[in-house]
């Protein structure tokens, strides 16, 4: 017989004292740090411990004795369950304050470097409906909230369309309204859901048993008003598929790119799947300073378009280009930054691991008649070496925007060997950025630091750093 798991204690009347990593808040009880989600500094709460280690514990607030003055009412009905937008209960000014401090703390504690001029964090003009891309999952086993379970209602229909519950691959929270993307997204999602539930032959996907018909829904928007909708089915049923796609087209004539995919794999990634055009084009167009960027269903593009423009302007300003420089744009993605700075440079060379992204970058350069940008595909640590520099020339400026893991040691060694005058380091993870800046500190001094908030109501923060050769 399995031994019953011991119930962890409840800590009573604990003051929440600060904000920690991953968006959780912290409290100090004796010599222990306790991490608690969905609370604000200044709250006094009872904490039910859920995990206990030697030096720290994790828990959840089960009773509030005092509410912090640094708190606001969350605007989303799904707050606290969905797993996204974990800081909705914090006023936006407070969110920015904690994000700014997070950047400074990482650079000083991990980087152990002398900081140059630190500019105030640049907040997002739009803190609702700011994303240009969202993906929803169809599930025949939707997640029931505690309120629903205790309501006494019977749930005969367990179909839902929404987001995965954190840590549970087969549970999806049915979303009524999401505040992340233009409201047309909610309308499209609701329309498809209602049609499938009111017509025979549209079973929602069973994630555990891998069966069903309706799988995922991907929606992309642009600041120019274009709209892409991609419906992913588990198998082909031309009659059912055709009827649903026609219904979507009839209801939303503003869709400029209506696509579908048949994905029979055991995972939801579409990078290796064939995309079919039902109506319209196979792409949408984003614009920035007159430059056009073609975005396909598989393309990477910064998900906050308006704030991405501000981020790129900061990177360009920090680069200090005069028109004579050879610029390396490392981890170039679809070449957005490379194409954006090309007018101010003699030549730009973009390097990226994903071959499809490089093809997008080339296409975007061609679309904008940019003739001084070269794009190359390959693993950064393998392709960026002494032979590469000998072939293409020593860069005067390097712009680097690596993934969350930061840059490989070999890439940093090559950058130090190339010895550019300036490095502009853009990062979505100030902790790994700080580690890399520490390695670059032998030859470079940090001159400017500009945190940028791309994702309001989350703990995520971007940071742009200008390094000057010593």
TIRO-355003 format. One line per field, with one value per residue (C-alpha): residue in one letter; x, y, z. Coordinates in steps of 0.5 Angstrom, whole numbers, plus 500, padded with zeros to 3 digits. Example, Ala and Ser with C-alpha at 12.3 -4.5 7.8 and 13.67 -1.06 7.14 Angstrom:
lumtor (A,S)
c1 (525,527)
c2 (491,498)
c3 (516,514)
end
This chain:
lumtor (X,X,X,X,X,X,X,X,X,X,X,X,X,X,X,X,X,X,X,X,X,X,X,X,X,X,X,X,X,X,X,X,X,X,X,X,X,X,X,X,X,X,X,X,X,X,X,X,X,X,X,X,X,X,X,X,X,X,X,X,X,X,X,X,X,X,X,X,X,X,X,X,X,X,X,X,X,X,X,X,X,X,X,X,X,X,X,X,X,X,X,X,X,X,X,X,X,X,X,X,X,X,X,X,X,X,X,X,X,X,X,X,X,X,X,X,X,X,X,X,X,X,X,X,X,X,X,X,X,X,X,X,X,X,X,X,X,X,X,X,X,X,X,X,X,X,X,X,X,X,X,X,X,X,X,X,X,X,X,X,X,X,X,X,X,X,X,X,X,X,X,X,X,X,X,X,X,X,X,X,X,X,X,X,X,X,X,X,X,X,X,X,X,X,X,X,X,X,X,X,X,X,X,X,X,X,X,X,X,X,X,X,X,X,X,X,X,X,X,X,X,X,X,X,X,X,X,X,X,X,X,X,X,X,X,X,X,X,X,X,X,X,X,X,X,X,X,X,X,X,X,X,X,X,X,X,X,X,X,X,X,X,X,X,X,X,X,X,X,X,X,X,X,X,X,X,X,X,X,X,X,X,X,X,X,X,X,X,X,X,X,X,X,X,X,X,X,X,X,X,X,X,X,X,X,X,X,X,X,X,X,X,X,X,X,X,X,X,X,X,X,X,X,X,X,X,X,X,X,X,X,X,X,X,X,X,X,X,X,X,X,X,X,X,X,X,X,X,X,X,X,X,X,X,X,X,X,X,X,X,X,X,X,X,X,X,X,X,X,X,X,X,X,X,X,X,X,X,X,X,X,X,X,X,X,X,X,X,X,X,X,X,X,X,X,X,X,X,X,X,X,X,X,X,X,X,X,X,X,X,X,X,X,X,X,X,X,X,X,X,X,X,X,X,X,X,X,X,X,X,X,X,X,X,X,X,X,X,X,X,X,X,X,X,X,X,X,X,X,X,X,X,X,X,X,X,X,X,X,X,X,X,X,X,X,X,X,X,X,X)
c1 (500,503,505,501,505,506,502,507,506,502,506,502,502,508,510,512,518,520,520,524,526,521,515,515,515,519,518,523,521,527,533,529,527,520,518,510,506,501,502,505,511,507,502,501,499,498,503,501,508,508,516,521,528,534,535,529,521,515,508,502,498,491,489,490,491,493,493,499,498,503,497,492,486,487,483,483,478,483,489,492,490,492,500,501,501,503,504,497,496,502,501,505,509,511,512,517,521,522,524,529,532,532,537,542,542,544,549,552,552,553,557,561,563,563,556,556,550,544,538,531,527,523,516,511,506,501,500,494,493,500,502,502,502,498,497,491,490,484,483,477,480,479,482,477,478,477,471,468,469,466,460,456,455,456,461,458,462,470,472,476,480,486,493,496,496,504,507,501,502,495,491,488,485,479,479,473,477,485,488,494,492,488,480,479,483,478,472,476,477,470,467,471,470,462,462,466,461,455,457,458,465,470,472,477,484,486,493,494,491,493,486,481,481,481,489,491,490,495,493,498,497,501,501,499,492,494,491,493,489,492,488,492,488,490,488,485,477,477,469,469,476,473,466,470,475,469,465,471,472,465,465,472,473,478,483,488,492,487,492,491,496,495,499,499,506,506,508,505,511,509,516,517,509,507,502,496,493,485,485,489,497,502,504,503,507,509,512,518,520,518,521,517,518,515,512,510,507,513,517,520,518,518,512,511,511,511,516,520,521,523,528,531,532,536,540,542,543,548,551,553,554,557,556,563,563,562,557,556,549,549,543,540,533,530,535,530,536,541,536,534,541,543,542,547,553,557,556,552,553,547,549,543,543,536,536,529,530,536,531,526,532,534,527,526,533,530,523,527,532,537,544,549,546,549,546,549,546,550,551,554,560,562,561,564,571,578,577,570,573,579,574,569,573,574,567,567,561,558,550,549,542,543,537,536,542,547,553,557,564,567,563,566,573,572,569,575,579,575,576,570,570,563,559,551,549,541,538,532,535,540,543,546,548,551,555,557,559,564,568,568,570,578,577,571,568,560,558,550,545,538,532,526,520,517,512,508,505,510,517,521,525,530,536,541,548,553,560,566,573,578)
c2 (500,507,511,518,524,528,535,541,546,553,559,564,572,572,579,578,582,583,580,574,570,567,572,569,574,572,572,571,566,565,563,560,564,562,563,565,566,571,576,583,586,588,583,579,572,565,560,553,550,546,544,544,544,546,553,555,553,554,555,559,564,561,567,574,578,585,587,591,598,596,592,593,588,583,585,578,573,567,570,566,559,560,561,567,575,573,580,583,584,589,596,597,602,597,592,596,598,591,589,595,592,585,588,592,586,581,585,587,580,575,580,583,589,596,599,605,609,606,609,608,602,603,601,599,604,598,594,590,587,588,581,579,572,567,559,556,548,544,539,534,534,542,544,545,551,550,554,550,544,546,549,543,543,537,538,533,537,537,540,547,551,555,555,549,549,550,543,539,537,534,539,546,552,554,561,566,572,573,580,579,580,584,582,579,573,572,573,568,563,563,562,556,553,554,551,545,544,545,541,533,530,536,532,536,533,528,530,523,518,522,522,527,532,539,540,547,554,560,567,572,580,586,593,594,591,584,578,570,565,557,552,545,539,532,528,530,530,534,535,537,541,545,546,549,553,556,558,562,566,567,570,574,577,581,575,576,569,563,557,550,544,537,535,527,527,526,534,540,543,546,547,541,541,543,549,549,556,556,563,569,570,565,571,577,584,588,595,599,605,604,597,591,584,578,574,567,562,559,566,568,576,579,578,586,589,596,595,591,598,601,596,596,604,603,598,602,608,604,602,609,607,612,608,606,600,592,590,583,581,575,570,575,571,573,579,584,588,587,590,595,598,596,604,606,601,599,592,587,580,576,569,564,557,556,555,557,564,565,564,569,574,574,575,581,584,583,586,592,593,592,590,590,585,578,572,565,559,555,554,560,557,553,558,564,563,566,563,566,573,572,571,576,582,584,587,595,593,587,586,580,578,570,566,565,561,566,566,560,561,559,565,570,568,569,576,578,576,580,586,590,597,597,591,592,586,585,580,577,574,579,573,570,576,578,572,573,581,578,574,580,585,583,587,591,597,597,604,604,600,600,595,595,592,587,583,587,583,578,578,578,584,585,589,592,594,598,595,599,597,599)
c3 (500,498,504,504,503,509,509,509,514,513,515,518,517,513,510,502,502,494,487,485,479,474,476,483,490,496,503,509,514,519,515,509,503,501,493,492,486,485,491,491,496,502,502,509,508,510,506,504,503,497,497,502,501,506,504,501,500,495,497,495,499,502,506,505,512,509,502,499,497,491,488,483,480,475,469,466,468,467,472,476,472,465,467,463,465,472,474,472,480,480,477,471,474,479,474,470,477,478,471,471,478,475,470,474,479,474,471,478,481,476,471,476,471,472,469,464,464,465,462,465,463,456,458,452,450,449,455,453,446,444,441,434,435,439,439,442,443,442,447,449,457,459,465,471,476,483,482,477,481,487,483,483,476,471,466,460,455,456,450,450,446,450,453,456,464,466,467,465,457,456,460,457,460,456,454,454,452,452,453,449,442,438,440,433,435,440,435,430,436,439,432,430,437,436,429,431,437,433,428,427,426,429,435,439,440,445,447,451,446,440,437,434,429,431,433,434,432,430,429,427,426,423,425,418,419,416,419,418,421,421,423,424,423,426,419,413,412,406,406,414,413,407,410,417,412,408,414,417,410,410,417,417,410,413,414,408,409,411,411,414,416,416,422,424,428,436,437,435,431,424,422,418,416,409,409,404,402,403,401,400,401,404,408,411,411,417,416,420,417,410,410,409,412,409,415,413,418,420,420,427,428,435,438,440,434,436,442,437,433,439,441,434,434,440,437,431,436,440,434,432,424,420,413,413,417,416,421,423,426,430,431,425,425,419,418,421,425,419,414,419,420,413,410,415,414,408,409,414,414,418,421,423,425,422,414,413,417,413,407,410,411,404,401,406,403,396,398,400,395,400,396,402,406,406,410,412,415,420,428,430,434,428,423,426,427,424,417,417,419,414,408,410,413,420,423,426,429,432,434,437,439,442,445,452,453,451,447,447,449,442,440,445,443,436,438,442,436,431,436,433,436,438,440,441,445,446,450,453,459,463,467,461,458,465,464,457,459,464,459,454,460,459,452,453,457,458,456,456,458,456,459,454,456,451,455,460,466,465,469,462,460,454,455,450,452,448,449,447,446,451)
end
